[in-house]
Amino acid sequence: MNPEIRAAFLAQIEARNALNGLDETATAETRQAAIDALAAADQDLKDAIEALPENIEQRERQPLADRVSLSRYMLGVLEQRAVDGAEAELRTELKLSDQAIPWEALAAPVEERADEVSPQNKGGDQLAYGTINITTAGILSRVFTRTDTGFLGVSLPGVAAGQRRFPVMIDGTAASMQARGGEPDAGAAKFDVVDATPHRLTGRYVLDIEGLAEMGQALEGQLRADLRTEMGYQMDRQILLGDGTGANVTGLIAQLDLTAMPGSEFATNDVPLLSWANFKEGITATLDGKYGRTEMDERWLLGHASYTLARTLYRGNNNSGNDWDAIEMSRNLGARSAVSFQIPAPAVATIKPKTAKSSKKVQSAIVNMEPGAAVAPVWQGLTMIRDPYTEAGKGQVIMTAHMMFDFIMRRTDGWKRYAIRTES
């Protein structure tokens, strides 16, 4: 980590701590000044990150990327001809095949972007700089923004086309005090590196050449948004639900033990029904002072049933007249929460440390305090394969999109999977 980035980080931390440290008697002016100071620190950090050499290189390539058209790439594949112009230049620069579409072509067009997006996660926070893989491809953060992967802050480093393996460090050194002439423990000074290997995700389109040619730019935004959404959904499904068998990655639910929220007491094999107080205690008690220092470090990804239930829970006698519901309460504490349709529906389950299934249905909630611990390398280029035969009688051509990625958990200490009881 260079000195400018480190100084910007420290300034941001100080500004956040100053805001969090305000007591209830602080005036509105004092609170607004602290908020403005944090916003300024955030901007300084963003500027420092943008000044990194790898991000400067990305921006130099961006004017070319802003001129490419997804529909021209797809039309070239449909008609089995080479593209020219900016599309050909970008494909050549990235060393992609004639069937591959650069990720830059899927990003929202420049007129749809409010501003430049630095390599940050969906919440606008920095991605685990100072560890391995500090370079997260800026373009991927624009392609996969409205995804569970983006919300949880999973790092999305780009892998150059043609690179079969991508190293990820999964452990590091441990510091300790030594007497004069002493040596550190050999085990503490070791680190392990694993190789990310590509797994394939696919999506299917049925198109006709005439329609694509006639729609032109009118279809461009829709094509980009649709491909971003579909491939993002497929990647989310793997990262959340992948079981590690066959071509699947080992996802979060498979890697994280299902446990009770802090403060929940078992009744035989069941945790208590979710309540306002229980949810608040779970948020505050999850903080460990290492990966989570304030509630702002927590991201809660909830299933639909859990989120809906939390929206009906209020403090005291469940009176909604002058109080926040459980979700509003969590957000006012600083914790971020979102609902995902990918989270499996409530069902009976074995909740650690119990060995028998619960009698009441529970739903998983994924909680993250260390975004940089999860890495999903994405290989450059979305490969399109043309099938002119299956729907030939209808004058249609099937296009199958393939993307390559992997998912690696460097460590799970800052990640939790809590059992949310939704059944009375």
N, C-alpha and C positions, 0 to 999 in steps of 0.2 A: 504494500500500500504506500503510495507516494505521500510526501508531507502535506501537499495541498488537500488531498482527499482526507487524510487523517484529521487535519485541522477543521475541515468542514464537518466531518462526522462529530467531532467533539463539540463544536459550536451548536450543531443540531441537537445533540443529547442534552446540553446545558439548557437550551431554549425549551425543549420538551419538559425537562425536569422542573424548570421554573414555572411553566404553565400548570403542570400536575401538582406542584407544591402550593398553589394558591389555596387559601382556606375559604370557607363559605362567606366570610365577611368582606372579601375582596370586592372592590367597586367594579362596576361594568367597564369603566375606563381602564382600570388596571388589568382586568381580564382581557380586554380587547388589545391592549398593548402587548401582552404576553403572546396572544394569538398572532399578532402581526410580526413579532420577533421570531416566532417559530416558522411562519411562512417565509420570512426573509432568509432564515437559516436553511430551510428546505431548498429555496431557489439557489443559494450559494452552493449547496451540495450538488444540485443538478448541474449547475454551470461547471463545477469542478469535474464531474463525471463526463460531461460532454467534451471537456478539453483533453480527455485521455486520447492517446494516439490512435487506438483501435476505433474509437467513436468518430474521430476526425476522418479516418479512412471511410467509415460507413457513410458519413455525410457527403463526402466527395463523390461517392457512387450514387447518392440519392437523386440528384437531378436526372440522371439517366433512368433510374428506376421510376421516377414520376412520369416519364414519357411512355412507358410500356403499357400495352393493352392486353388484358387477359383474353378477351374475345379473339384478338389476332393470333395469339398463341394457339387457342383451341381450334380456330378455323384452319390454321396451318396443319395441325394434327389430323383434323377431319379430312382435309383435302390432300393429305400426304405430300405436302410441299414445304420447303424451307421458308421461314419468315425472314424479313429483311428489316432495315432501319434499327430503331432503338432496341426492339425485341431481339434481333440477332446480335447486336453489340453486347447486351447484358448477358445473354446466354453464353456467348464466347468468353466474356470476362470471368464468368463463374464456372467455366469449363463443364457445361451441361450438355447432355445429348439432345438430339432433335425432338425427342419425345418428352423431355423434362421442361417443366414450367418453373421459373424462379419464384421463390416465396414473395419477392417484391411485387409480383403481378397480382397477388391476392390481398395485399394491404389496401386499406381504404384509400380511394383517390385523394390527392392532396386537397381538393376543395371540400372534402368531407372531414378533414382533420382540423381540429381547433388549433393545434400547435404541434411542434416537434415532440416526439415521445422519446425520452432517453431510456437507456436500458434499466427500466424499473419494473416492479410488479404492478398488478392492476390497482392496488391500493395507493400507488404513488410513492411507495417507500423504496429505499435502496435495496439491491440484492446483495447479500452476504459478501461484500468486498473484503479483501484481506485473506480470503481462503482461496482454494483452487477454483478454477473456472470463474474468475471474476468477470470475464468478458461474456456478456449475454447478448446475443445478436439482437440489435435494436429492431430489426424488421420482424422478428418472431414475436416480440412483445406487442407489436401492432396487429399481427395476424391473429394471435390467440389471446385477445384481451378479455372478451366476455365468455370466459370459460372457468370451470372449477379449478383447473390447473393454474390459471392466472390469478384467481382470487386467493388461493392458498400460497401464492408466491413461489411456486416451483420454478427453479432456474431452468431457462431454455437456451443453452448454448447451441450455436449453429455449428454443424460439422461440414467441412468442405466436401463437395462431390468427389467420389472416388476414394475417399478415406474409409477404409473398412473398420478400423478400430479407433476408439476415442477414450483416452485414459481419464479416470476420475479417482481422486484421492478419497479414501473412505475412513482414514484414521490419521492422527497426527502425533507430534511429539508432546511430551509432558514436561513442564518446567519444574525444577526443584532446586533447593539450596544445597550446596556441597561444601564440605570442609576443604581447606587448602590442599591441593593435590588430589582431591577425590574425583571420582568419575561418575557420571550419571548412570542410572540403571539402563542396561542395554535394551530391555523391553520397552522402556518409556521413550526411547529415542528412535523407535521404528515407525514407519508409516506404510500403509498398504495402498496399492493402486489396482483398481479393477478396470477391465476394458468394457466399454459400452458396445454392444453389438446391435445391429439394426433389426427391428421388428417392423412388419409391414401392416399399415392400415389402408383400407380401400373404401372408395365411394363410387357410386355408379350414376352416370348421366345418360339420358336418352335424348338425342338432339337431331335436328335435321339441318343440312348445310344451308338451305335457303333461308330458314328462320334465323339462324345465327348471322348470316350475311346481311339480311334485311334489317335486323334490329340494331346492329352496329353498337354505337356508344350507349344507346338506350338500354341495352342488355348488360353493359359492362359492370355497372354498380351492382346489379342483381346477381350476376355471375360471381363476382368477388365475394359478396356477402354470403351467398349460399355455400360456396366452397369453404370459406372460413368457418361458417357455422357447422357444416357437416363434419369436416375433418377435426374441428375442435371438440365436437360431441364424441367422436370416435376415440380421440386421444383421452378425453376425460374418462370415458368408460373403462379404458384399459388401466389408466393410472389409479382409478378408484377401485375397480372391480376385478382387474386381471388376477388370475389364480396361479400364474406361473407354469401352467401346463401347455404343451404344444407350442403354438406360436405366441402365446400370451405372455405379457410381462407379469412380474409379481407386484401387484398394486398395493395401495395403502391398507385396504381392509384385510388383505391376506397377511400383511407384515405387522400390523398393529393388533395387540391383544385387546379384546373388548373388556372394559373395566367399568366400575361404578364411578360416578362423579365424586370428587372429594366431598366428604361430609355426608354422603349417602350411607345409611345403615341397612344391611340386608335383613329381610324377613324371610327366613329359609333361603330360597334361591332368588328372591325378587328384590329389586331396588324400589325405593318409594316412587309413587307417581310424581311426575315433574310438577314442581310448584315454583312460585315466584322466588321465595326465599332459598329454595334448593338450587335454582338456577344461578342466583346471585352468589351463593356460597361456592358453587362450582367454578364460576368465573374467577373470583378472587383467590380461592385456594389452589387453583391451577398454577398460579404464578409461583415460580421456584427461585427467583432471584438470579438465576443463571441464564436460562434461555428466555424467560419472561420476567421483565422487571416492572412493567406496568401493564394494565389491562389493554393498552394500545398495542401491545406486542402480540395479542391473541387474535386468531382468526377462527371462527366457528362455522363450519359447513354443516348445515342441518338438512334432514330430510323433510319432505312436505308435511307429514303428519306432526313432526316435532315442532316445526316452525309455526304451523297453524295453532297448535295447542299453546305454545308460548305466547302467542298474540292474544290469548284469552285470559292470561294469568296476571293478576294485580296484587299489590301488597295488601296486608291486613285482611279484611273480609271480602277480598276480591271485588273491591269497589272501583269501578273505572271512572268515577266522577271527577276525581282530582289527582290522578296518579298515572304513572307510566306503566304500560304493560311490560312483560318480561323482556321482549326484544328491545323496546325503547330504553328500558333500564340498562341493558347490556351495552347499547350504543352510547348512552350517556356516560357510562363508566369508561368508555373508550374502546371496548372490544368490538370487533367487526363480525357481523353475522350475515350469512346468505343462505338461501335455500337452493337445493339441487334435486332435480328429478332423477339423477343417477343413484342417489342413496337408496338402498333397498327398502322396501316397505317394512313396517313393524312386523316382528315375528318373535316367537319364543327363542331364546338363545342361552348359551352358557356364558356367564359373566364371571371373569376371573376375580378371585381365586376359587370360585365354586367349580365343581366338577359336573354338576347336573344342570339341565336346562331350567330356565325360569318358567313359572306358570303363567305369567303375564307377558304380553308382547312388548318388546323394546325395539328402538331404532338407533342405528349408529349415528354418532355425531363426530366428525373429524375436527380435531382442534390442533392448530399449528402455532408454535412460538419460534420456530427456527426455519424460515423459508429456505436458506441456503443448504440445508441438509438433504433436500430432495432435488435431484438433477434429472432432467429429461432432454438429453441431446437429440436434436432434430437435424437430419441430413438435408443439405440444400437440394432443392428441386422437388417439385411434385410431378411424378411421371404419369403421363396420360397414354393409355393403350386403347387403340381404335378397333372396334368390332363392327364391320359393315354388313355382317351376314345375318345375325340373329333376328333383327327387325327389318330386314331388307324389303320385305313385302309391303311395309308401311312407309317406305321412304325415309327410314330413320337409321341413325348410326348410334351405337352404344359406345360411350366413352367411360373407361374405368380409371379413376385417379388413385395413385398409390403414393403414400408418404412413408418414410422410414424414420423410426425414432426408437429410443430405449428409455427405461426408467430405473434409476438407481437411488436407493436411500443410503446416504453416507452414514447416518446414524438416526436412531428413532427417539432419542432422549427428549427432544423438544416437541414431539408429536404425541397426541393422545387419541384414543377412540373410546368415547364414552357411550354407555348404554342409557338412552333416554326412554323411560317408561311412558308409553302413551295410552295404555289400557287401564281402566279403573279396576 
